[in-house]
Amino acid sequence: MESHEEKLHKLVLQSKINETKDVMKCEASDVDKNNIEKNRAFLVVEVVLVVVLDSV
């Protein structure tokens, strides 16, 4: 049988784990958004170069 302190310790630990997972998901989402933005910028530059080179 678990004591009150053991149960409380497990709850606190699980809460910290869940909070860490949430933070990691948020940071991963931010990284994904940044990568998408960089890829969009690269594609715009690439399209502009193709248009410029085709007109030459």
Backbone torsions as a table, in degrees:
resi	resn	phi	psi	omega
1	MET	NA	134.9	-178.5
2	GLU	-84.2	145.0	175.2
3	SER	-80.7	166.6	178.0
4	HIS	-58.9	-40.9	-179.3
5	GLU	-64.8	-38.3	178.7
6	GLU	-66.4	-42.4	177.9
7	LYS	-63.0	-44.1	179.0
8	LEU	-62.3	-42.9	178.3
9	HIS	-60.1	-44.2	179.2
10	LYS	-63.9	-40.2	178.8
11	LEU	-64.8	-43.1	179.0
12	VAL	-64.1	-44.1	179.5
13	LEU	-62.0	-44.6	179.3
14	GLN	-64.7	-37.4	177.6
15	SER	-62.4	-43.1	178.2
16	LYS	-64.3	-40.2	178.6
17	ILE	-63.0	-46.3	-180.0
18	ASN	-63.4	-40.6	179.0
19	GLU	-64.7	-41.7	178.4
20	THR	-62.9	-41.9	177.4
21	LYS	-60.8	-42.6	179.3
22	ASP	-62.9	-43.0	179.1
23	VAL	-63.2	-42.9	-179.6
24	MET	-64.6	-39.6	177.6
25	LYS	-62.6	-42.4	179.8
26	CYS	-64.1	-44.7	179.0
27	GLU	-65.4	-39.0	177.9
28	ALA	-64.5	-38.5	177.7
29	SER	-64.1	-41.6	177.7
30	ASP	-62.9	-40.7	178.2
31	VAL	-63.4	-43.8	178.3
32	ASP	-61.0	-42.9	179.1
33	LYS	-62.7	-42.0	179.0
34	ASN	-64.1	-40.6	178.8
35	ASN	-64.6	-40.3	178.3
36	ILE	-62.6	-44.3	179.5
37	GLU	-61.9	-43.6	179.1
38	LYS	-63.5	-42.1	179.0
39	ASN	-64.3	-38.7	177.6
40	ARG	-62.9	-45.3	-180.0
41	ALA	-62.1	-41.8	178.9
42	PHE	-63.4	-42.5	-179.8
43	LEU	-64.7	-37.8	178.3
44	VAL	-63.7	-45.5	179.0
45	VAL	-62.7	-42.0	-179.3
46	GLU	-63.4	-43.5	179.3
47	VAL	-64.3	-42.0	179.1
48	VAL	-62.5	-42.7	179.4
49	LEU	-63.7	-40.6	179.0
50	VAL	-64.1	-43.1	179.5
51	VAL	-64.1	-44.4	-179.8
52	VAL	-64.5	-45.7	-178.3
53	LEU	-67.3	-33.9	178.5
54	ASP	-70.2	-27.6	-178.2
55	SER	-83.7	-10.7	-178.1
56	VAL	-81.9	NA	NA
